[in-house]
């Protein structure tokens, strides 16, 4: 089959003219987006947006693990050409890097942004202007990086953005540690989900991310994401329009549990799940303080991870067509 095969789940949303229309435009027109936004903002009063359930009253600038209050906080936004090829195309992926994170892995490759809170607060109009700027630059999508703790603020900004003419897909680019109830607020808003699946064994998630239920949470989140958008749909120009992409970073010593993760995706999500096996691990952040992850991966380790993915039954590894 060609990589443009739609697999299971919803196809490309469009109007009567056959033109692509992002899901959120329909929700805005039906006044559903406004209702979702108000509901999401209410959650900030005792925050439970992510599985940590801090309970912080972020409306009063109380903060929890993510250390972000009422306003969104953005590190940078730009056209990004280093993402997966179906997101990049010719115009790039329009990334918005949100400050902080709800997972805070000690080896984070964007440590200054996630741990050190690099960035500035922005209101809904400023965030909407960023989205529109990326669209005007010719980006194929708005790629929301580390959005889990910013969902209400994203929904709030989406309303003025749609009113200004935003009409490209939204990418939800998360660490995978997402709350299903929060994801349900995004049903019909997000066209492209791109979570990480970092670890199968919670022992390593606890050691490096300080969470004890990572596997259970990411499995539930990916099931919900796939329910909403289905397998990745790529148009005739090679551009992703809707669906699920999963990222998996190969870790030293095989501790990510690649084989188990790939079998889960192939057997419990879809054999046509689009997966990017990533080799770029390096000891960033505080990784040098832990001898288990204080080195790059070897070529052999990466090869074993790719072999595990191929043998799992998955048919759409990044760069490989079936």
C-alpha positions in Angstrom: 0.0 0.0 0.0 1.0 3.6 -0.5 1.8 5.8 2.5 -1.3 7.9 1.5 -3.6 5.0 2.4 -5.9 6.3 5.1 -6.1 3.1 7.1 -8.8 3.2 9.8 -10.6 6.1 11.4 -11.8 9.5 10.0 -10.6 10.7 6.6 -9.6 14.2 5.6 -12.3 16.7 6.8 -13.5 19.0 4.0 -16.3 21.2 2.7 -18.7 20.6 -0.2 -16.0 21.9 -2.5 -13.6 19.2 -1.4 -11.3 21.7 0.3 -9.6 20.8 3.5 -11.3 22.3 6.6 -9.7 21.8 10.1 -12.1 20.3 12.6 -11.9 23.3 14.9 -13.5 25.5 12.3 -16.7 23.5 12.4 -16.7 23.6 16.2 -16.3 27.3 16.2 -19.2 27.8 13.8 -21.4 25.5 16.0 -20.5 27.6 19.1 -19.0 24.4 20.6 -15.5 25.8 20.8 -16.6 28.6 23.1 -18.3 26.1 25.5 -15.3 23.9 25.5 -13.0 26.9 26.3 -15.1 27.9 29.3 -15.2 24.4 30.7 -11.4 24.0 30.3 -10.8 27.3 32.0 -12.8 26.1 35.0 -10.4 23.2 35.4 -7.6 25.7 36.1 -9.3 26.6 39.4 -8.2 23.2 40.8 -5.9 22.0 38.1 -6.3 18.4 36.9 -5.3 19.0 33.3 -2.6 16.3 33.5 -2.4 13.0 35.4 -0.5 14.7 38.2 -3.8 16.3 39.4 -1.9 19.0 41.3 -5.1 20.8 42.3 -3.4 24.2 42.0 -5.7 27.2 41.6 -4.0 28.6 38.5 -6.7 31.2 38.0 -5.2 32.9 41.1 -1.6 32.3 40.0 -1.1 29.4 42.3 1.1 26.9 40.5 1.8 23.2 40.6 4.4 20.9 38.9 4.2 22.9 35.6 4.8 26.2 37.4 2.5 28.0 35.0 -0.4 30.1 36.2 -3.3 31.7 34.3 -1.5 32.9 31.2 0.2 30.7 28.6 4.0 31.0 28.4 5.8 30.7 25.1 9.5 30.2 24.5 9.6 30.6 20.7 7.6 30.1 17.5 9.0 29.5 14.1 8.9 27.5 10.9 10.5 24.1 11.7 12.0 21.9 9.1 13.3 19.2 11.4 10.0 17.5 12.1 8.6 14.4 10.5 8.4 14.7 6.7 4.5 14.6 6.5 4.4 17.6 8.8 7.2 19.6 7.2 6.4 19.4 3.4 7.8 22.4 1.6 6.5 25.1 4.0 7.7 23.7 7.3 5.8 22.9 10.5 4.8 26.0 12.5 6.0 25.2 16.0 5.0 27.0 19.1 7.2 26.0 22.0 5.4 26.3 25.3 7.5 26.9 28.4 7.7 24.2 31.1 6.2 20.8 30.9 4.1 18.4 33.0 6.6 15.5 32.8 10.0 17.2 33.3 12.3 14.3 32.2 15.7 14.8 33.6 17.2 14.1 30.1 15.0 16.6 28.3 16.5 17.7 25.0 14.8 21.1 25.5 15.9 21.5 29.1 16.2 25.3 29.1 12.5 25.6 27.9 11.0 22.8 30.0 13.0 23.0 33.3 14.4 26.5 33.3 11.1 28.1 32.1 12.7 30.0 29.2 10.0 32.1 27.6 7.5 34.9 28.3 3.8 35.0 29.3 1.3 35.7 26.4 -2.4 36.5 26.4 -4.9 34.9 24.0 -4.6 37.5 21.4 -0.8 37.3 21.3 -1.0 33.5 21.0 -3.6 33.8 18.2 -1.3 36.2 16.4 1.5 33.6 16.6 -0.7 31.0 15.0 -1.7 33.4 12.2 1.9 34.5 11.6 2.9 30.8 11.1 0.0 30.4 8.6 1.1 33.5 6.7 4.6 32.1 6.5 3.3 29.1 4.6 3.5 26.5 7.4 1.4 23.4 6.8 0.2 23.3 10.4 0.5 24.9 13.9 2.6 22.5 16.0 1.8 22.9 19.7 4.9 21.6 21.5 4.4 20.6 25.2 0.7 21.7 25.2 -0.6 19.5 28.0 -0.6 22.1 30.7 -1.8 24.9 28.3 -5.0 23.3 26.9 -7.4 26.0 28.2 -5.2 28.8 27.0 -4.8 27.2 23.5 -8.6 26.8 23.2 -9.0 30.4 24.3 -6.6 31.7 21.7 -8.1 29.5 19.0 -11.3 31.6 19.0 -9.7 34.9 17.8 -7.4 32.9 15.5 -10.3 31.4 13.7 -12.0 34.8 13.5 -8.8 36.0 11.8 -8.9 33.1 9.3 -6.8 30.3 10.8 -7.4 27.2 8.6 -4.5 24.9 9.0 -4.3 21.7 11.2 -3.3 21.8 14.8 -0.7 19.3 16.0 -0.8 18.3 19.6 2.9 17.4 20.3 3.1 16.0 23.8 5.3 13.8 26.0 2.4 11.3 26.1 1.6 11.8 29.8 -1.9 13.2 29.1 -5.2 13.0 30.9 -8.0 11.4 28.9 -10.6 13.9 30.2 -8.5 16.8 29.0 -8.0 15.1 25.6 -11.8 14.7 25.3 -12.0 18.5 25.5 -9.9 18.5 22.3 -12.1 16.1 20.4 -12.8 17.8 17.1 -10.3 20.5 17.8 -7.0 18.7 17.1 -6.5 17.1 13.7 -3.0 15.7 14.3 -1.9 14.0 17.6 1.9 13.4 18.0 2.7 12.0 21.5 5.9 10.4 22.7 5.9 6.9 24.0 9.0 7.1 26.2 9.0 4.0 28.5 7.2 0.7 28.8 8.6 -0.1 32.3 7.4 2.4 34.9 10.6 1.8 36.9 12.4 4.0 34.4 9.7 6.6 34.1 9.8 6.9 37.9 13.6 7.3 37.9 13.8 9.8 35.1 10.4 11.6 35.1 9.2 11.1 38.7 5.9 9.4 37.6 4.8 5.9 38.6 2.0 5.4 36.1 3.5 6.5 32.8 2.8 3.4 30.8 -0.9 3.2 31.9 -1.4 6.9 31.2 0.2 7.0 27.8 -1.6 3.8 26.7 -5.0 5.3 27.6 -4.1 8.6 26.0 -3.0 7.1 22.7 -6.2 5.0 22.6 -8.2 8.2 23.0 -6.2 10.1 20.5 -6.6 7.3 17.9 -10.3 7.2 18.6 -10.6 10.8 17.8 -8.5 11.0 14.6 -7.6 7.5 13.5 -4.6 6.5 11.5 -2.5 9.2 9.8 -4.0 10.5 6.6 -1.5 12.1 4.1 -2.8 14.0 1.1 -1.6 13.8 -2.5 1.1 16.4 -1.8 2.5 14.2 1.0 1.2 16.5 3.8 -0.4 15.1 6.9 -4.0 16.3 7.3 -5.4 14.2 10.1 -4.4 11.3 12.4 -2.0 9.9 14.9 1.8 9.9 14.7 3.8 8.4 17.6 7.4 9.3 18.5 9.7 6.9 20.3 13.2 7.9 21.5 15.6 5.0 21.7 17.4 5.1 25.1 20.7 3.6 26.3 20.6 0.0 27.3 17.3 -0.7 25.7 15.5 0.7 28.8 12.8 2.4 26.7 11.2 -1.1 26.1 10.9 -0.6 22.3 9.6 -4.1 21.6 6.8 -3.9 24.1 5.7 -0.4 23.0 5.7 -1.4 19.3 3.6 -4.5 20.0 1.1 -2.4 21.9 0.8 0.0 19.0 0.5 -2.7 16.4 -1.9 -4.9 18.3 -4.0 -2.6 20.4 -4.0 0.7 18.4 -3.5 -0.2 14.7 -0.8 -1.9 12.6 -0.9 1.2 10.4 0.1 3.5 13.3 2.7 5.9 11.9 5.8 5.7 14.2 9.1 7.6 14.2 11.9 5.7 15.9 14.4 8.4 16.9 18.1 8.0 17.3 19.0 11.5 18.6 19.2 10.7 22.3 22.1 12.5 24.0 22.7 13.2 27.7 21.1 16.7 27.9 19.8 18.4 31.0 20.7 16.4 34.2 21.3 13.2 32.4 25.0 13.2 33.2 24.1 12.8 36.8 22.8 9.3 36.2 25.3 6.8 34.8 22.6 4.7 33.1 21.8 7.5 30.6 25.1 9.5 30.6 26.0 8.5 27.1 24.7 8.4 23.6 23.1 5.3 22.2 25.1 2.9 20.0 24.4 2.1 16.4 23.7 -1.5 17.5 21.1 -0.3 20.1 19.3 1.7 17.4 19.4 -1.2 15.0 17.9 -3.5 17.6 15.1 -1.0 18.3 14.3 -0.7 14.6 14.3 -4.5 14.2 11.9 -4.7 17.2 9.5 -2.2 15.5 9.6 -4.1 12.2 8.9 -7.4 13.8 6.0 -6.0 15.8 3.7 -5.9 12.8 3.8 -2.1 12.4 3.6 -1.2 8.7 4.3 2.6 8.8 7.7 3.3 10.3 9.0 6.8 9.5 10.8 6.6 6.2 9.5 3.1 5.4 6.6 2.3 3.1 4.8 -1.0 3.1 
